[in-house]
Amino acid sequence: MKTFTRSDAITIGEILADVSRTEIMPRFTGAVLNNTREKSSAFDVVTDADEVAEHEIASRLRKLFPTAAIIGEEAAERDPSILEHIATADLAFIIDPIDGTKNFASGVPLFGVMVAATVRGEIVMGAIHDPVCRDTSFAVRGSGAWRQDENQQTKDLKVADPVPVSQMQGVAGSSFLPEPMRSIVAQNLPKMSMNFWMRSAAQEYRMAAAGHCHVLVYNKLMPWDHAAGWLLHREAGGYSAHFDGTPYKPSNFAGGLICAPDHLSWELIREALFEPSV
């Protein structure tokens, strides 16, 4: 069974940085043509950059880890059966070549490249690279979370200190929730100090792990959107669970997810947002 080290994580981060520099940013700036196509909706889009970056990241990971299963967002779109490998593979890599593709395609510099490594369904490594700022946030299970810039300067990551619900800031949008939960949460959002949505889980997880917001609430749980960020948040000291309190697993795509500074904060925000107002 593969045991990941910080050195392994940094090697993967170097792959993400290089692919971002050579394939993603030239298509963001317009130096290289970048076609955009809709998938399930006008918001759910894919670009040439997504497909080229995923192919390149997957190819480089296969050279380093020939026996690993590779689960990329765009590959899973073509063949959903590869998602089954997450729970069973001795080693799997989950790739989101561009998280925040709608931002990317709109010229908004809020997107990221994410890779998580799993061993028999357990997340052991996560890396989120910011192609614009050219830094990477890392987590290795049991070894903490940190951010490293392009000059190899590092800083440990730590979630925000607990605060009352009235002072909490974070991502807790209701757009993707089913009814009646959607209406209940929308009505309760003013209980928080501030609610925002960056249209990029990569950037939202980076903010939460660095202590710049308190709460993340998600309903749609595709593994490429959450596996790397979940470990980043956990190794930075945070607590998370599905809406019903059960632990998050990357092979479970339903049940919602709440991330908070600690268990008590999780309980408080869960009650504040999901209980119908009297």
Buried (B, 14 or more C-beta within 10 A) or exposed (E): EBEBEBEBBBEBBBBBBBBBEEBBBBBBEEEBEBEBEEEEEEEEBBBBBBBBBBBBBBEBBEEEBEEBBBBBBBBBBEEEEBBEBBBEBEBBBBBBBBBBBBBBBEEBBBBBBBBBBBBEBEBBBBBBBBBBBBBBBBBBBEBBBBBBEEEEEBEEBBBBEBBEBEEBBBBBBBEEBEEEBBEBBBEBBEBBBEBEEBBBBBBBBBBBBBBEBBBBBBBBBBBBBBBBBBBBBBBBBBBBBBBEEEEBBBBBBEBBBBBBBBEEBBBBBBEBBBEEEE
